[in-house]
């Protein structure tokens, strides 16, 4: 049984990963900005009891992340996986540029992942074959960038997350923590839309399968949810 922390766990891929991991017998610490409004997580807690802990955390806020670190420490003395899943997409084309929207996107998607990684690294060090997964996107790939594909803030924030993943892999390797970036597919979430190619359960199960089979030999790499290498 692993103890797994997931950010942005109140809906979409984060919620589905929480559900599948609980069903597989793991212990899940689900974080989100507004636990009081997380009705789906409440239903899971009714079903799985103390195998699920729900913790308030806003990855865009330093104080919130530090408070959450203290709260998580009351539930467990270690973490085996941390999945940085929380993210936003404030869609901006060139003629829609708004600097605050772009800064907010970076603060959540890129800086937020760094906040969580640094805050929970000590608990991860105490885990068994610990893994840190940053849920990125193919839209953050420089080599795959295409005209009209995605938007400035989101794409750039995911490119930044990829670079953060690489450097975290360098810094955390000595502590035995495997760090990867993961493209979850174009998924049928609120962000991806109903016409997306991948269902939420398929994306979630693919990410879980990928993480279950990772070794330190793969640290610093970028993968798809189907466990294939993804071009940077």
Backbone bond lengths (Angstrom), bond angles and torsions (degrees), N, CA, C in turn:
res aa  C-N    CA-C-N  psi(-1)  N-CA   C-N-CA  omega(-1)  CA-C   N-CA-C  phi
1 X - - - 1.462 - - 1.517 110.15 -
2 X 1.321 116.94 127.26 1.458 122.20 175.97 1.522 110.48 -97.46
3 X 1.316 115.47 154.38 1.459 121.68 171.30 1.519 106.92 -107.90
4 X 1.337 115.84 120.39 1.468 121.54 -166.44 1.518 110.34 -127.91
5 X 1.328 116.14 129.04 1.459 122.18 175.31 1.525 109.04 -103.62
6 X 1.321 115.79 131.57 1.472 121.79 -179.24 1.520 108.62 -127.79
7 X 1.319 117.18 128.24 1.465 120.86 174.89 1.534 109.33 -91.72
8 X 1.325 115.25 154.93 1.463 119.53 -178.32 1.516 111.80 59.82
9 X 1.337 115.98 42.97 1.473 121.23 -170.45 1.521 113.77 -91.24
10 X 1.318 117.98 5.24 1.466 119.99 -175.19 1.516 113.99 -83.92
11 X 1.342 118.03 -11.05 1.465 119.27 -179.35 1.522 109.76 -160.93
12 X 1.319 115.38 173.59 1.459 121.69 173.59 1.516 113.53 58.24
13 X 1.332 115.24 -140.34 1.463 121.42 -176.36 1.520 110.85 -63.49
14 X 1.327 117.69 -38.94 1.461 120.44 -179.40 1.517 112.24 -61.31
15 X 1.325 116.02 -43.71 1.462 119.43 177.80 1.521 110.93 -65.85
16 X 1.314 116.91 -44.61 1.469 120.21 -177.73 1.523 111.81 -64.75
17 X 1.334 117.91 -38.93 1.460 119.44 174.79 1.521 110.48 -62.29
18 X 1.332 117.03 -42.35 1.464 120.43 177.99 1.524 110.36 -57.57
19 X 1.309 116.30 -47.02 1.467 121.74 -178.41 1.529 111.20 -62.15
20 X 1.336 116.77 -49.37 1.459 119.88 -177.46 1.528 111.76 -65.69
21 X 1.315 117.12 -38.07 1.458 120.07 179.65 1.526 111.33 -67.67
22 X 1.318 117.15 -39.24 1.460 120.45 176.16 1.527 110.77 -63.90
23 X 1.307 116.05 -42.98 1.464 120.30 178.87 1.525 111.53 -62.30
24 X 1.331 116.41 -28.61 1.467 120.86 178.97 1.529 112.18 -84.37
25 X 1.336 117.31 -0.36 1.465 120.43 175.56 1.510 115.85 97.41
26 X 1.342 117.57 8.02 1.460 120.54 -179.16 1.533 111.12 -86.08
27 X 1.306 114.82 166.97 1.471 123.13 176.00 1.514 107.05 -100.39
28 X 1.338 117.68 127.83 1.458 122.19 -175.18 1.522 110.82 -121.02
29 X 1.327 115.10 133.04 1.458 121.94 169.80 1.521 106.33 -110.34
30 X 1.320 115.05 106.91 1.465 122.02 -174.68 1.517 109.16 -98.17
31 X 1.329 116.39 124.08 1.460 119.43 179.73 1.518 110.29 -114.30
32 X 1.320 114.88 148.57 1.462 121.28 176.49 1.516 108.49 -161.18
33 X 1.332 116.40 167.64 1.465 120.49 -176.35 1.524 112.68 -71.56
34 X 1.353 116.89 -36.39 1.455 121.00 -173.41 1.533 110.64 -130.58
35 X 1.316 117.18 78.75 1.464 119.82 -179.32 1.524 113.72 -58.07
36 X 1.335 117.27 -31.16 1.462 119.96 -178.80 1.524 112.46 -64.17
37 X 1.338 116.28 -22.69 1.465 120.47 -179.88 1.530 112.26 -101.81
38 X 1.328 116.71 5.49 1.473 121.11 -175.41 1.525 110.12 -90.95
39 X 1.320 116.58 72.43 1.459 121.24 -174.27 1.527 112.45 -64.96
40 X 1.329 117.39 -34.74 1.465 119.27 179.22 1.528 111.35 -66.18
41 X 1.331 116.24 -39.15 1.466 119.52 177.27 1.531 110.77 -67.08
42 X 1.316 116.53 -37.56 1.466 119.52 177.34 1.527 110.59 -59.97
43 X 1.338 116.12 -40.36 1.466 120.14 178.95 1.530 110.53 -64.85
44 X 1.319 116.80 -38.88 1.467 119.97 177.10 1.525 111.22 -64.70
45 X 1.315 116.52 -39.28 1.466 119.60 -179.55 1.529 110.24 -65.58
46 X 1.324 116.90 -36.84 1.461 120.10 175.33 1.523 110.74 -61.04
47 X 1.338 115.44 -38.71 1.466 120.46 -178.08 1.527 112.72 -76.07
48 X 1.334 117.43 -41.30 1.464 120.69 -171.26 1.529 114.46 -107.81
49 X 1.312 117.52 -4.06 1.457 120.59 174.73 1.520 113.26 61.20
50 X 1.345 116.08 -134.52 1.459 119.84 -172.72 1.523 114.03 -76.94
51 X 1.344 117.92 3.86 1.465 119.42 171.51 1.531 111.38 -74.98
52 X 1.331 116.06 -14.50 1.465 121.30 177.44 1.521 110.12 -119.48
53 X 1.320 115.91 124.98 1.462 122.03 171.27 1.524 107.90 -114.41
54 X 1.313 116.42 137.58 1.468 121.77 179.04 1.527 107.60 -112.32
55 X 1.324 115.73 122.83 1.468 121.26 -174.88 1.529 109.42 -125.38
56 X 1.317 116.14 133.95 1.468 120.48 176.82 1.520 109.81 -73.21
57 X 1.329 116.40 128.98 1.458 120.23 174.31 1.522 109.59 -157.64
58 X 1.309 115.36 127.18 1.462 123.23 172.43 1.524 106.75 -105.83
59 X 1.337 116.87 108.30 1.466 119.90 -174.01 1.522 112.18 -67.04
60 X 1.333 117.36 -11.82 1.469 121.10 179.35 1.523 112.87 -85.45
61 X 1.337 117.06 -1.57 1.456 120.66 -172.73 1.525 110.77 -127.86
62 X 1.330 116.43 121.61 1.468 121.44 -178.11 1.525 112.07 -55.73
63 X 1.328 116.32 -48.85 1.458 120.42 -175.58 1.522 110.89 -64.32
64 X 1.324 117.22 -39.31 1.462 121.04 179.41 1.517 111.36 -63.17
65 X 1.327 117.01 -41.78 1.470 120.64 179.76 1.533 109.97 -65.86
66 X 1.340 116.91 -41.50 1.464 119.08 179.40 1.531 111.61 -66.34
67 X 1.321 116.62 -39.27 1.460 120.01 176.45 1.526 110.67 -63.20
68 X 1.320 116.06 -40.44 1.460 120.47 178.89 1.528 111.41 -65.66
69 X 1.324 116.68 -36.13 1.470 120.03 177.86 1.525 110.27 -59.64
70 X 1.316 116.16 -43.70 1.464 120.64 177.69 1.523 110.75 -63.92
71 X 1.331 116.28 -43.37 1.466 120.57 -179.68 1.525 111.40 -63.22
72 X 1.329 116.83 -44.48 1.465 120.63 -179.79 1.524 110.31 -61.96
73 X 1.314 116.79 -36.40 1.470 121.33 -179.39 1.518 112.47 -65.04
74 X 1.328 116.87 -19.57 1.475 119.21 175.89 1.523 111.18 -80.91
75 X 1.332 116.81 -17.03 1.467 121.10 -179.30 1.523 112.83 -96.54
76 X 1.329 117.47 -25.86 1.465 120.28 -175.52 1.518 110.61 -155.92
77 X 1.328 116.16 154.99 1.465 120.70 176.54 1.523 112.09 -101.65
78 X 1.335 116.22 5.04 1.473 120.06 178.79 1.527 109.94 -160.33
79 X 1.314 115.87 163.12 1.468 122.78 170.74 1.528 107.79 -131.05
80 X 1.316 116.12 137.47 1.466 120.57 176.36 1.525 111.81 -93.91
81 X 1.329 116.43 -37.21 1.463 121.31 175.37 1.520 108.80 -131.98
82 X 1.327 115.24 144.58 1.463 122.09 164.76 1.517 106.88 -124.44
83 X 1.336 116.71 125.94 1.461 121.66 -179.21 1.520 108.56 -115.33
84 X 1.328 115.86 108.78 1.459 122.56 177.39 1.525 108.60 -81.14
85 X 1.328 115.71 92.46 1.461 121.47 -174.66 1.527 113.39 -107.68
86 X 1.332 117.61 -22.14 1.464 120.89 -176.19 1.531 110.53 -60.89
87 X 1.329 115.82 137.61 1.466 119.05 179.22 1.518 111.85 -170.94
88 X 1.333 115.77 162.06 1.461 121.75 176.09 1.521 109.03 -135.19
89 X 1.323 114.31 160.59 1.463 120.41 174.38 1.516 108.32 -135.69
90 X 1.337 116.25 94.78 1.452 121.78 173.88 1.524 106.79 -87.40
91 X 1.313 115.68 96.19 1.472 122.00 -166.59 1.527 111.25 -66.45
92 X 1.326 115.97 119.68 1.460 122.07 -178.32 1.519 110.85 -134.23
93 X 1.312 115.65 120.07 1.454 120.45 167.47 1.535 108.47 -90.44
94 X 1.317 116.69 177.34 1.464 121.27 -174.98 1.526 112.10 -55.43
95 X 1.336 116.76 -44.50 1.465 120.11 -175.72 1.531 112.44 -84.34
96 X 1.335 116.68 5.99 1.460 121.07 177.67 1.529 112.13 -114.02
97 X 1.329 116.77 11.99 1.464 120.24 -171.46 1.515 112.10 -57.73
98 X 1.329 114.19 131.16 1.462 122.57 174.59 1.521 106.45 -136.96
99 X 1.305 116.98 117.18 1.461 119.94 -172.18 1.527 112.24 -62.26
100 X 1.330 117.50 -37.61 1.465 119.19 -178.54 1.527 111.30 -67.08
101 X 1.322 116.79 -39.16 1.464 119.97 176.83 1.524 110.75 -61.21
102 X 1.328 116.21 -40.90 1.455 119.52 -179.63 1.530 110.63 -67.94
103 X 1.329 117.05 -41.62 1.463 120.66 178.04 1.532 110.87 -64.00
104 X 1.330 117.15 -40.17 1.465 120.68 178.65 1.518 111.05 -63.92
105 X 1.330 116.34 -38.90 1.460 120.95 179.17 1.522 110.39 -64.49
106 X 1.323 116.81 -44.88 1.469 120.62 177.35 1.526 110.98 -63.96
107 X 1.329 116.09 -40.74 1.458 119.60 -176.77 1.522 111.65 -61.48
108 X 1.313 117.30 -38.28 1.463 120.46 -179.61 1.526 111.29 -83.31
109 X 1.320 117.48 -52.25 1.466 120.55 -170.93 1.524 113.87 -73.73
110 X 1.312 117.51 -40.45 1.469 120.67 -175.40 1.527 111.91 -102.68
111 X 1.328 116.41 -58.99 1.471 119.31 -178.72 1.528 110.23 -64.99
112 X 1.324 116.87 -35.22 1.458 120.54 177.67 1.512 112.22 -59.88
113 X 1.327 116.35 -42.40 1.469 120.02 177.62 1.523 110.70 -62.47
114 X 1.327 116.60 -38.21 1.463 120.63 179.01 1.531 110.88 -68.78
115 X 1.338 116.66 -40.18 1.470 119.50 176.98 1.526 110.75 -57.11
116 X 1.317 115.44 -48.36 1.462 120.31 -177.19 1.527 110.74 -65.19
117 X 1.321 116.48 -43.75 1.472 120.13 -178.93 1.521 111.59 -60.04
118 X 1.319 116.85 -45.85 1.467 119.38 -177.92 1.526 111.43 -72.01
119 X 1.331 116.45 -34.22 1.463 119.80 -177.71 1.523 112.48 -70.36
120 X 1.339 116.58 -34.68 1.462 119.71 -173.46 1.531 113.75 -107.75
121 X 1.322 117.33 7.33 1.467 120.06 -179.25 1.527 111.75 -60.23
122 X 1.314 117.53 -38.27 1.470 120.07 -178.53 1.525 111.83 -63.88
123 X 1.328 117.24 -40.27 1.463 120.13 177.11 1.525 110.97 -70.05
124 X 1.325 116.82 -35.26 1.466 120.16 177.89 1.524 111.41 -64.82
125 X 1.312 116.79 -39.23 1.471 120.52 179.59 1.520 112.10 -55.98
126 X 1.333 116.35 -28.25 1.461 121.43 -177.06 1.531 112.28 -88.72
127 X 1.338 116.51 -1.39 1.456 120.36 -178.24 1.519 112.77 -82.72
128 X 1.326 114.55 172.90 1.457 122.13 176.88 1.529 108.95 -94.14
129 X 1.330 117.90 119.31 1.466 122.97 -176.43 1.537 109.99 45.80
130 X 1.337 117.53 58.68 1.465 121.32 -171.58 1.530 113.20 -66.57
131 X 1.342 113.82 146.37 1.457 121.05 -177.05 1.524 110.46 -137.42
132 X 1.322 114.97 138.31 1.462 122.71 175.51 1.516 107.58 -119.07
133 X 1.326 116.79 117.22 1.464 121.71 -178.80 1.517 109.96 -113.83
134 X 1.321 116.55 125.13 1.452 122.39 175.25 1.524 108.59 -103.02
135 X 1.344 116.31 114.73 1.459 120.22 -178.39 1.521 107.88 -76.90
136 X 1.327 114.76 103.76 1.456 122.96 -175.78 1.532 109.81 -99.11
137 X 1.321 117.96 -138.75 1.460 122.22 -179.72 1.521 109.03 -168.78
138 X 1.338 115.06 151.07 1.462 118.60 171.62 1.528 111.22 -61.75
139 X 1.348 116.41 -21.54 1.462 120.13 179.10 1.523 112.04 -70.44
140 X 1.316 117.29 -12.47 1.450 120.90 175.04 1.511 113.84 -90.98
141 X 1.322 116.87 1.16 1.463 121.26 -179.74 1.525 110.68 -83.50
142 X 1.312 117.20 121.81 1.467 120.79 178.93 1.525 111.33 -67.53
143 X 1.321 116.79 -39.26 1.457 119.54 -176.09 1.528 113.02 -73.04
144 X 1.340 117.74 -20.93 1.457 120.54 -179.84 1.525 113.27 -100.05
145 X 1.329 117.71 0.28 1.464 121.12 -176.74 1.531 110.84 -60.09
146 X 1.322 115.41 134.89 1.455 122.27 -179.74 1.524 110.04 -132.40
147 X 1.313 116.76 152.02 1.462 121.55 178.19 1.530 110.48 -57.57
148 X 1.325 115.13 130.16 1.454 120.03 176.45 1.513 115.04 77.96
149 X 1.344 117.08 6.17 1.462 121.27 -175.33 1.522 109.04 -101.67
150 X 1.322 116.05 100.26 1.455 120.14 -179.95 1.520 112.48 89.79
151 X 1.326 114.77 -169.26 1.459 120.72 -175.80 1.529 110.66 -135.09
152 X 1.314 115.88 162.19 1.463 122.05 -171.22 1.526 113.33 -56.99
153 X 1.315 117.20 -57.57 1.461 120.07 -173.56 1.511 112.81 -64.04
154 X 1.322 117.18 -48.08 1.456 120.75 -176.71 1.520 111.24 -65.48
155 X 1.336 116.67 -50.70 1.470 119.63 -178.16 1.525 111.39 -59.60
156 X 1.339 115.93 -46.18 1.458 119.47 -178.31 1.525 111.32 -66.07
157 X 1.325 117.35 -35.93 1.467 119.89 179.62 1.526 111.07 -66.70
158 X 1.330 117.03 -34.15 1.461 120.00 178.61 1.535 111.06 -75.70
159 X 1.325 117.27 -32.02 1.465 119.36 171.68 1.523 109.94 -62.87
160 X 1.331 115.82 -41.58 1.473 120.18 177.31 1.523 110.52 -63.75
161 X 1.320 117.87 -41.34 1.462 120.74 177.14 1.522 110.78 -60.18
162 X 1.323 116.82 -38.91 1.466 119.76 178.53 1.525 111.43 -62.65
163 X 1.322 116.74 -42.56 1.459 119.65 178.42 1.530 110.70 -66.80
164 X 1.321 116.76 -39.80 1.461 120.73 175.56 1.525 109.97 -58.72
165 X 1.318 116.73 -41.39 1.465 121.07 179.64 1.519 111.20 -60.99
166 X 1.316 116.45 -43.29 1.468 120.52 179.57 1.531 110.87 -60.99
167 X 1.324 116.17 -46.21 1.467 119.04 -177.07 1.528 111.72 -72.26
168 X 1.330 116.97 -35.03 1.465 118.50 174.39 1.522 110.49 -62.14
169 X 1.328 116.27 -37.48 1.466 119.53 178.02 1.529 111.07 -60.86
170 X 1.330 116.66 -41.35 1.462 120.31 177.30 1.531 110.73 -62.36
171 X 1.328 115.69 -47.55 1.468 120.14 -172.24 1.526 113.42 -75.67
172 X 1.328 117.63 -28.57 1.461 120.77 -175.13 1.529 113.46 -100.01
173 X 1.319 116.65 -2.83 1.467 119.80 -178.42 1.532 111.27 -60.57
174 X 1.328 116.27 -41.72 1.469 119.40 -178.67 1.520 112.23 -63.62
175 X 1.335 116.79 -21.40 1.459 121.29 179.16 1.533 111.77 -93.87
176 X 1.334 116.34 5.61 1.456 120.27 176.89 1.508 114.98 76.26
177 X 1.348 117.27 18.38 1.467 121.14 -178.82 1.523 109.52 -97.96
178 X 1.317 116.45 120.73 1.457 122.51 177.18 1.524 109.05 -84.98
179 X 1.329 116.93 127.64 1.467 122.38 -177.49 1.528 109.40 -119.70
180 X 1.331 116.34 129.07 1.465 119.97 177.17 1.528 110.28 -138.02
181 X 1.329 115.21 155.48 1.457 122.74 167.43 1.524 106.78 -101.69
182 X 1.330 116.35 144.18 1.464 120.42 -175.24 1.526 110.57 -133.45
183 X 1.343 115.63 127.44 1.467 121.12 169.91 1.522 107.58 -87.00
184 X 1.346 118.66 117.65 1.459 120.63 -174.54 1.521 114.76 -81.51
185 X 1.335 116.40 0.89 1.462 120.31 -171.82 1.521 110.21 92.11
186 X 1.325 115.06 170.46 1.471 120.64 172.11 1.525 105.39 -86.55
187 X 1.324 116.24 103.39 1.461 121.92 -162.65 1.533 111.42 -108.62
188 X 1.318 115.34 148.06 1.462 123.27 -178.29 1.533 111.37 -77.82
189 X 1.324 115.47 63.59 1.467 122.28 176.68 1.519 108.70 -109.51
190 X 1.339 116.48 -178.52 1.462 119.79 174.47 1.521 110.43 -58.57
191 X 1.330 116.81 -35.71 1.457 121.56 -179.69 1.526 111.68 -75.89
192 X 1.331 117.05 -43.50 1.456 120.84 -175.64 1.514 114.75 -80.24
193 X 1.328 116.82 -26.90 1.454 121.27 179.25 1.523 112.94 90.86
194 X 1.323 116.05 162.12 1.461 122.23 -175.29 1.523 113.07 -70.01
195 X 1.336 117.35 -21.43 1.471 119.71 -177.71 1.524 112.66 -89.89
196 X 1.329 117.85 3.20 1.468 121.11 -179.63 1.522 110.97 -60.97
197 X 1.332 115.52 159.02 1.460 121.12 -171.32 1.521 114.56 -82.17
198 X 1.334 117.99 -21.10 1.471 121.60 -170.49 1.525 109.99 -118.69
199 X 1.325 117.26 133.24 1.454 120.22 176.46 1.531 110.24 -75.38
200 X 1.311 115.65 156.26 1.461 120.18 178.74 1.529 111.88 -60.66
201 X 1.353 119.42 -46.30 1.470 118.66 178.72 1.526 113.49 -60.69
202 X 1.345 117.82 -37.61 1.466 119.92 179.80 1.522 111.33 -67.66
203 X 1.332 117.29 -41.24 1.462 120.37 177.79 1.523 110.36 -63.20
204 X 1.326 116.67 -47.57 1.463 120.91 -178.16 1.523 111.74 -61.63
205 X 1.331 116.65 -46.06 1.467 119.14 -178.82 1.521 111.17 -66.68
206 X 1.333 117.08 -33.81 1.457 120.03 176.94 1.513 112.53 -65.54
207 X 1.325 116.73 -43.30 1.467 120.70 178.64 1.531 110.22 -63.53
208 X 1.317 116.64 -43.21 1.466 120.64 179.21 1.526 110.54 -62.14
209 X 1.324 116.75 -43.00 1.466 120.30 178.21 1.522 111.19 -62.49
210 X 1.322 116.61 -42.97 1.464 121.13 177.79 1.526 110.66 -57.88
211 X 1.326 116.81 -51.25 1.455 120.35 -176.70 1.523 111.71 -66.06
212 X 1.310 116.99 -34.43 1.460 120.64 -179.55 1.519 112.11 -62.82
213 X 1.323 116.39 -28.15 1.465 120.47 -174.74 1.522 114.35 -106.16
214 X 1.323 117.52 1.91 1.465 120.56 -179.13 1.523 111.53 -69.73
215 X 1.318 115.69 146.37 1.458 122.25 169.73 1.527 108.27 -127.22
216 X 1.319 116.45 172.75 1.458 120.34 179.29 1.525 112.29 -62.32
217 X 1.307 117.83 -18.44 1.466 120.69 177.65 1.526 111.46 -63.64
218 X 1.339 116.95 -20.15 1.463 121.02 -177.63 1.522 113.48 -101.64
219 X 1.320 117.64 3.57 1.460 118.16 -176.57 1.530 111.40 -62.25
220 X 1.331 114.84 139.64 1.456 121.02 -179.48 1.508 114.69 86.44
221 X 1.339 117.83 5.89 1.463 120.95 -177.06 1.523 111.29 -97.74
222 X 1.333 114.65 166.50 1.470 124.12 179.28 1.524 106.41 -117.73
223 X 1.333 116.94 122.08 1.462 122.03 -176.63 1.522 111.47 -123.39
224 X 1.330 115.64 159.35 1.459 121.00 166.77 1.524 108.41 -87.28
225 X 1.315 115.58 166.53 1.468 119.65 178.26 1.532 111.47 -64.94
226 X 1.332 117.30 -14.05 1.461 121.72 177.18 1.529 112.35 -93.16
227 X 1.341 116.15 12.02 1.459 124.49 175.93 1.528 113.65 73.34
228 X 1.332 117.07 16.50 1.465 120.77 176.19 1.529 109.93 -91.08
229 X 1.336 118.67 146.02 1.470 120.04 174.23 1.526 110.16 -60.49
230 X 1.312 116.44 139.02 1.467 121.65 179.14 1.525 108.57 -110.02
231 X 1.332 118.73 135.12 1.483 119.94 178.66 1.520 111.20 -67.46
232 X 1.319 114.83 141.86 1.462 120.36 178.41 1.523 111.23 -74.75
